[in-house]
Amino acid sequence: MKILAIGGTGSVGSQVIQQLVMRGADVRALVRNKDSISKLPKEVEPVIGDLLDPASVEAGLDGVDKLYLLNAVTPDELTQGLIAYVLAKRLKLKQVVYHSVFRADRFPDVPHFASKIMIENAIKTFDLPFTIIRPNVFFQNDASLKDVILGAGIYPLPLGTPGVSAVDVRDIAEASAIALTTEGHLGKTYNLNGPEVLSGEKVASIWSRLLGRTIQYPGEDMDRFEAQFRQHSPAWSAFDMRMMFQGYLERGFEAEDGDLETLTAVLGHSPRRYEDYVNETVLAWQ
């Protein structure tokens, strides 16, 4: 059983590949250039390709039984995802595990959510066996906030109240690998949520306690948030992120009934806690 991983060198995909290798899976990874090959475990077969080049994707899928599809948030995310899916369908793969996003259907005004729901719809329309993974916000996103948290003493993401049911990337990776390597997951859509709802104030208080200093939560000034995001990201991405967080505030991003129990059953253990992740991160920063 050979699995092609698309998106296997990013923060989530790399963990998925590690989980697959741990389970003895035969893994191939689509990478964009030779430099990315060094990021892969030695057990993984690299193949160079580009999601906007169908011929290279088809070559990557040649001889493959299953596909793990995680395509990056880009202006052409929908096109990239559909090219990979249509080729997998043409080649009659045994399963595609698609990395979508929690509550994608409730955020049609968020560009990258809209792309994902369209890809989900295509996947559900045809007869290629599938599993859809729908994770909440990642704990590990906060690692990029080191300078702001330690320097300015601020937790800047506008999570609001009640907040989000953020989840650990390691749980996402483990669930994805389990869906690819064990029975009983075809036709399923899994909401992947953490065990607690994290408001902006609550997250700031956790960082404060574990750092031993006050970390402030500045509230939800969305104009300021978008302007700050534009300092290190393209304008379209800053707008996309603004719409996403604004949607969290307006429509909520809390786990739904049964989500925690379902993820616990898939993993065989309880999902990881945010406080434990922060404690690990603080120790690493020291």
Backbone torsions as a table, in degrees:
resi	resn	phi	psi	omega
1	MET	NA	111.0	-179.2
2	LYS	-104.7	136.9	-178.2
3	ILE	-118.9	129.2	171.7
4	LEU	-95.5	126.4	175.9
5	ALA	-103.5	121.6	172.9
6	ILE	-106.2	124.7	-173.6
7	GLY	92.3	25.1	-171.7
8	GLY	-84.3	0.7	178.8
9	THR	-109.3	0.1	178.4
10	GLY	-83.6	-174.7	-174.6
11	SER	-64.7	-34.4	178.3
12	VAL	-89.7	-51.1	-175.6
13	GLY	-59.1	-36.8	178.6
14	SER	-63.5	-35.8	177.1
15	GLN	-70.4	-36.8	176.5
16	VAL	-60.5	-46.1	179.5
17	ILE	-60.8	-42.5	178.1
18	GLN	-59.3	-42.7	179.3
19	GLN	-64.8	-39.6	178.6
20	LEU	-64.9	-43.6	178.8
21	VAL	-62.1	-41.9	178.0
22	MET	-58.8	-30.7	-179.0
23	ARG	-90.4	7.6	176.2
24	GLY	77.7	17.5	-179.0
25	ALA	-74.2	150.9	174.5
26	ASP	-89.0	109.0	-168.5
27	VAL	-116.7	134.8	170.0
28	ARG	-118.8	143.0	-179.0
29	ALA	-124.8	131.3	174.4
30	LEU	-84.0	121.5	178.8
31	VAL	-125.6	155.8	-173.5
32	ARG	-83.7	-24.2	-177.7
33	ASN	-155.8	169.9	-177.2
34	LYS	-63.5	-30.9	-178.7
35	ASP	-61.1	-30.5	-177.6
36	SER	-75.3	-17.6	-176.9
37	ILE	-61.5	-34.2	-178.2
38	SER	-65.2	-17.7	179.7
39	LYS	-80.0	-11.5	-175.1
40	LEU	-91.1	147.4	171.2
41	PRO	-60.5	151.8	-176.2
42	LYS	-63.6	-22.4	-179.4
43	GLU	-76.1	-11.6	-173.2
44	VAL	-94.6	134.6	177.4
45	GLU	-84.3	118.9	178.8
46	PRO	-87.0	147.1	171.1
47	VAL	-139.4	130.2	-176.5
48	ILE	-86.6	131.2	-179.8
49	GLY	-166.8	174.1	-178.8
50	ASP	-137.8	133.0	-176.8
51	LEU	-64.1	-17.1	175.5
52	LEU	-93.3	4.9	176.0
53	ASP	-117.2	91.2	-174.8
54	PRO	-55.0	-35.6	-179.3
55	ALA	-62.1	-40.5	-180.0
56	SER	-70.7	-34.6	177.2
57	VAL	-67.5	-42.6	179.3
58	GLU	-62.3	-38.0	176.6
59	ALA	-63.7	-39.1	178.2
60	GLY	-65.7	-30.3	-179.2
61	LEU	-84.7	-10.7	-177.3
62	ASP	-62.2	123.4	179.8
63	GLY	80.9	7.7	-177.5
64	VAL	-95.8	145.9	178.2
65	ASP	-97.1	-34.9	-175.0
66	LYS	-138.2	157.9	-178.9
67	LEU	-129.0	130.6	166.7
68	TYR	-102.6	118.2	-172.5
69	LEU	-116.4	108.6	173.2
70	LEU	-130.8	102.0	178.5
71	ASN	-103.4	146.4	-170.5
72	ALA	-67.3	159.6	174.1
73	VAL	-75.5	105.5	179.8
74	THR	-139.7	165.6	177.8
75	PRO	-60.7	-25.0	179.9
76	ASP	-110.2	32.3	-179.0
77	GLU	-57.3	-41.6	-178.8
78	LEU	-61.4	-47.0	179.6
79	THR	-61.1	-45.2	-179.9
80	GLN	-59.5	-48.2	-177.6
81	GLY	-63.8	-41.7	-178.7
82	LEU	-69.3	-35.9	176.3
83	ILE	-58.8	-48.7	-179.0
84	ALA	-63.2	-43.3	-177.6
85	TYR	-66.9	-45.7	-178.3
86	VAL	-61.2	-39.1	178.0
87	LEU	-67.7	-38.3	176.4
88	ALA	-63.0	-38.9	178.2
89	LYS	-66.7	-43.1	179.8
90	ARG	-60.6	-37.4	-177.6
91	LEU	-86.8	0.1	175.4
92	LYS	57.7	50.6	176.3
93	LEU	-63.6	160.6	-177.7
94	LYS	-81.8	-20.0	-179.4
95	GLN	-169.6	143.1	165.8
96	VAL	-121.4	129.5	172.0
97	VAL	-104.2	114.1	-174.6
98	TYR	-104.8	127.8	178.1
99	HIS	-87.9	103.5	-179.8
100	SER	-104.2	-138.9	179.6
101	VAL	-151.4	145.5	179.6
102	PHE	-55.4	136.7	176.5
103	ARG	54.9	34.1	-178.7
104	ALA	-54.5	-37.4	-176.2
105	ASP	-70.8	-15.2	-179.5
106	ARG	-94.5	1.6	-177.3
107	PHE	-128.7	57.1	-177.8
108	PRO	-69.8	-10.1	179.5
109	ASP	-94.8	0.4	177.0
110	VAL	-100.0	115.5	-170.8
111	PRO	-50.0	-49.6	-175.1
112	HIS	-76.9	-22.6	171.4
113	PHE	-68.8	-42.1	-179.7
114	ALA	-61.6	-39.8	177.0
115	SER	-61.0	-44.0	-176.9
116	LYS	-66.9	-39.1	-179.1
117	ILE	-68.8	-33.3	176.2
118	MET	-66.1	-39.7	176.8
119	ILE	-66.7	-42.0	175.0
120	GLU	-55.7	-46.3	-178.1
121	ASN	-60.8	-41.9	178.0
122	ALA	-63.0	-43.4	-179.2
123	ILE	-60.9	-39.6	-177.4
124	LYS	-77.8	-16.9	-175.4
125	THR	-78.7	-33.7	-172.9
126	PHE	-105.4	-176.4	-168.4
127	ASP	-99.9	13.7	176.0
128	LEU	-75.8	124.0	-179.9
129	PRO	-58.0	139.4	-173.6
130	PHE	-141.4	161.2	163.9
131	THR	-138.4	132.5	-179.7
132	ILE	-110.1	126.9	178.5
133	ILE	-103.1	124.1	-177.3
134	ARG	-121.8	83.4	-177.8
135	PRO	-81.2	153.7	172.3
136	ASN	-79.8	-168.1	175.7
137	VAL	-58.1	143.3	-179.2
138	PHE	-86.7	134.9	169.3
139	PHE	-52.0	-45.9	-169.4
140	GLN	-66.0	-13.3	173.8
141	ASN	-57.6	-29.6	-175.2
142	ASP	-71.3	-14.6	177.3
143	ALA	-62.0	-28.8	180.0
144	SER	-74.6	-7.8	-177.2
145	LEU	-94.5	10.4	-173.8
146	LYS	-51.7	-50.5	-175.6
147	ASP	-64.1	-37.0	-179.1
148	VAL	-72.7	-44.3	-178.6
149	ILE	-66.5	-49.4	-176.8
150	LEU	-78.5	-35.0	-176.4
151	GLY	-82.2	-57.8	-176.7
152	ALA	-87.7	-13.6	-178.0
153	GLY	68.9	36.8	-175.9
154	ILE	-130.6	140.3	166.6
155	TYR	-101.1	107.5	-163.6
156	PRO	-89.8	-13.1	-174.3
157	LEU	-74.8	128.8	-174.5
158	PRO	-79.8	74.2	-177.0
159	LEU	-76.8	-24.0	176.0
160	GLY	69.0	-159.4	179.6
161	THR	-135.5	130.7	8.6
162	PRO	-77.4	-19.6	176.9
163	GLY	115.6	-155.0	-174.5
164	VAL	-127.3	152.6	176.4
165	SER	-94.7	65.7	-175.1
166	ALA	-59.0	155.8	-173.4
167	VAL	-135.0	152.2	-179.7
168	ASP	-79.6	134.6	178.2
169	VAL	-55.6	-34.1	-179.5
170	ARG	-64.5	-33.0	176.2
171	ASP	-72.8	-36.5	176.1
172	ILE	-62.3	-46.3	-178.5
173	ALA	-63.7	-43.1	-178.9
174	GLU	-64.2	-44.1	179.5
175	ALA	-63.3	-40.1	179.7
176	SER	-63.9	-45.1	-179.7
177	ALA	-65.4	-39.0	177.4
178	ILE	-63.1	-42.7	179.3
179	ALA	-62.5	-30.8	-178.7
180	LEU	-83.8	-22.2	-170.4
181	THR	-118.6	-3.0	178.8
182	THR	-129.5	165.4	-177.1
183	GLU	-83.4	162.4	170.7
184	GLY	95.9	10.4	-174.5
185	HIS	-114.9	-2.8	-177.8
186	LEU	-68.6	137.0	-179.9
187	GLY	78.1	3.1	-177.0
188	LYS	-94.7	148.0	170.2
189	THR	-120.2	121.6	-176.2
190	TYR	-110.4	120.7	168.9
191	ASN	-81.5	122.1	-177.6
192	LEU	-106.3	104.8	-177.5
193	ASN	-127.1	150.5	176.6
194	GLY	-77.4	174.5	-171.4
195	PRO	-81.3	-1.8	-179.9
196	GLU	-147.2	157.8	177.4
197	VAL	-91.9	128.4	-173.4
198	LEU	-111.7	109.3	173.8
199	SER	-84.3	166.5	177.0
200	GLY	-59.4	-43.9	179.8
201	GLU	-64.1	-41.2	-178.3
202	LYS	-66.1	-43.3	179.4
203	VAL	-61.9	-44.5	178.7
204	ALA	-60.8	-37.8	-179.5
205	SER	-68.5	-35.2	178.1
206	ILE	-65.9	-46.8	177.2
207	TRP	-61.0	-40.4	-179.8
208	SER	-59.7	-48.0	-176.4
209	ARG	-65.8	-42.6	-175.3
210	LEU	-80.1	-23.6	174.9
211	LEU	-87.9	-18.1	-177.5
212	GLY	72.9	28.2	178.2
213	ARG	-153.7	161.1	-176.8
214	THR	-78.4	126.0	172.4
215	ILE	-113.6	122.2	-175.9
216	GLN	-89.6	148.7	169.2
217	TYR	-107.8	114.3	-171.4
218	PRO	-81.1	-2.6	178.8
219	GLY	97.7	-158.8	-170.1
220	GLU	-122.2	66.9	172.5
221	ASP	-90.5	96.8	-171.7
222	MET	-71.7	-31.3	175.6
223	ASP	-62.6	-43.5	178.9
224	ARG	-66.2	-41.7	-179.7
225	PHE	-59.9	-47.1	-179.6
226	GLU	-63.8	-41.1	-180.0
227	ALA	-62.6	-41.9	178.7
228	GLN	-66.5	-38.8	-179.6
229	PHE	-65.3	-34.3	-178.9
230	ARG	-68.2	-15.9	179.9
231	GLN	-69.6	-23.0	-178.4
232	HIS	-132.2	9.8	179.5
233	SER	-142.3	159.2	175.8
234	PRO	-60.1	155.2	-177.4
235	ALA	-59.3	-40.4	-179.5
236	TRP	-63.1	-37.2	-179.6
237	SER	-69.4	-40.7	177.9
238	ALA	-61.2	-41.2	178.7
239	PHE	-66.1	-42.9	178.4
240	ASP	-58.0	-47.4	179.9
241	MET	-65.3	-37.9	178.0
242	ARG	-61.5	-45.7	179.8
243	MET	-64.4	-36.2	178.6
244	MET	-63.6	-52.9	-178.6
245	PHE	-66.7	-34.7	176.4
246	GLN	-63.3	-37.9	176.3
247	GLY	-63.5	-39.4	176.2
248	TYR	-57.7	-43.7	-177.7
249	LEU	-66.7	-38.1	-174.9
250	GLU	-83.5	-36.4	-170.4
251	ARG	-117.6	-9.7	179.2
252	GLY	82.5	155.2	-179.9
253	PHE	-144.0	41.2	-179.8
254	GLU	-91.5	149.6	176.6
255	ALA	-54.6	146.2	178.3
256	GLU	-93.8	166.1	-178.5
257	ASP	-55.8	129.4	176.1
258	GLY	89.0	-11.8	-177.0
259	ASP	-61.4	-46.0	-176.7
260	LEU	-65.2	-40.8	179.9
261	GLU	-65.5	-38.8	179.9
262	THR	-66.0	-46.2	179.9
263	LEU	-64.5	-39.1	177.8
264	THR	-60.6	-40.4	179.5
265	ALA	-66.8	-40.6	179.4
266	VAL	-65.1	-46.7	-176.3
267	LEU	-74.3	-31.8	-172.4
268	GLY	82.5	9.9	175.4
269	HIS	-157.9	165.8	179.4
270	SER	-69.8	144.7	175.3
271	PRO	-61.1	151.5	-177.8
272	ARG	-67.6	153.7	-177.9
273	ARG	-95.8	144.6	179.9
274	TYR	-62.0	-40.6	-178.7
275	GLU	-59.9	-38.3	178.4
276	ASP	-66.0	-39.4	176.8
277	TYR	-62.7	-44.6	-180.0
278	VAL	-62.4	-41.2	179.7
279	ASN	-61.5	-43.3	176.8
280	GLU	-60.7	-41.6	-176.4
281	THR	-68.0	-42.5	178.3
282	VAL	-60.3	-43.6	179.4
283	LEU	-64.0	-38.7	178.8
284	ALA	-66.9	-38.8	179.4
285	TRP	-66.2	-29.2	-179.6
286	GLN	-75.1	NA	NA
